[in-house]
Amino acid sequence: MNQRLYHRLYLTFLGITVLSLLVTALLARAFHEPRIPAAHALVPIARSLVCETPGACQGAEAQLLEVKARELDADVVIWDGDGRLLFHAGHAPAGPFSRGADGWQHGPRGPVWLTPLGDGRTLGLRERGHVGPRRPLFLPLLAALAILMAIGLAPLSRSITRRLEQLAEGARRWGAGDLGHRVPVVGHDEIATLAERFNQTAAAIQALLAQERQMLAGASHELRSPLARIRMALELLADESDPIRRGELARRAAEDIIELDALVEELLLSARAQPGVPRRPSAEIDLFALVREEAQAVSAEVTGEPLLFACEGAMVRHMVRNLFVNARLHGGNGAIRAEVRRLDAQAIIAVEDDGPGVPESERERIFAPFYRSPGLRISGDTGLGLGLALVRQVARYHGGDVVYIARQPTGSRFEVRLPVGPSTPLST
């Protein structure tokens, strides 16, 4: 179970406070000044006490002093002028004590409060559990207690600040470009959660930059080929006098420009579908109508029902178009079928073909940007390897995903699964 940091701090400080109060109460009990009014109240009783011999005090006064001693939880003692013990209730503090002393006197059994009775005798009162007067030791012990509390809080404070320092160092190293650095995750509190979030953020940024580098490298490679052909065509056109040959060169240059334009469009769409890019306003479209429009270009059969979906229409249209282009290129001469339906809280857009299918080892790699398997490349395929990658990017951009399903005995089925809200009637 996770222990929230503020719970730990609260319980720690609460425990320290309770402990401090208990220790302070014990110290106050042990070092408080004696009950002087109670001692003075015993003086008239002690003066009227008659003892025939030391230790042989009788009468109501002796019984009353014993009762008072029990009530006060104290030892009551009376000495004569020679320091002999006349009477005691409880334990008899051992002497000797100064004659006629008034106030604290320390003996082997602890401090005793002495009060002269005025007739040469002395009344002694020692509260049980009492250590001594407050003034000499109470403040130093409280200072020692404060030092102990400070020492006890030091490890907790250090553990918190050490982990915060590790987070600060991690942020500094990430800012310096060391995205491979990870912050140690210690404990199960908010700081540990923050460290996990930092690590997840660093991993996401690292993966995003790696993908950006891959996209840049792939785009540079793909742009180089049509640009080189266009430059060559322009150079040849300058020296070509044959009209037929000039027309052929112009036609090829135009095709290269179209290819270049398609590449730039797909790169821009891929950049828009990256995580963290601000989203444009979305609008509800009928997925069934959109798929049916795009299916006409490849003469695909479409089944399903009208289904509203809030999205960026241009991106979803490009995604569907890529699915149909992929089916036309790799589906052989077989029929292409599409389906639009709702399954619980998902909108399903499926495109099937009767082609040879995709080997199991390639079924995840085909969604990588600029990836083109040589075994899957066929004549007439001038694609750039971004088609299925864009399908996945657009699907994930809208909170869904795309999966490849092998058909039996041959064929491929690509299913785009998008989250949809409660069913909404579609007007005709």
Secondary structure, 3 states (H helix, E strand, C coil): CCCCHHHHHHHHHHHHHHHHHHHHHHHHHHHCCCCHHHHHHHHHHHHCCEECCCCCEECHHHHHHHHHHHHHCEEEEEECCCCCEEEEECCCCCCCCCCCCCEEEEECCEEEEEEECCCCCEEEEEECCCCCCHHHHHHHHHHHHHHHHHHHHHHHHHHHHHHHHHHHHHHHHHHCCCCCCCCCCCCCCHHHHHHHHHHHHHHHHHHHHHHHHHHHHHHHHHHHHHHHHHHHHHHHHHHCCCHHHHHHHHHHHHHHHHHHHHHHHHHHHHHHCCCCCCCCCCEEEEHHHHHHHHHHHHCCEEEECCCEEEECHHHHHHHHHHHHHHHHHHCCCCCCEEEEEEECCEEEEEEEECCCCCCHHHCCHHHCCCCCCHHHCCCCCCCCCCHHHHHHHHHHHCCCEEEEEECCCCCEEEEEEEECCCCCCCCC
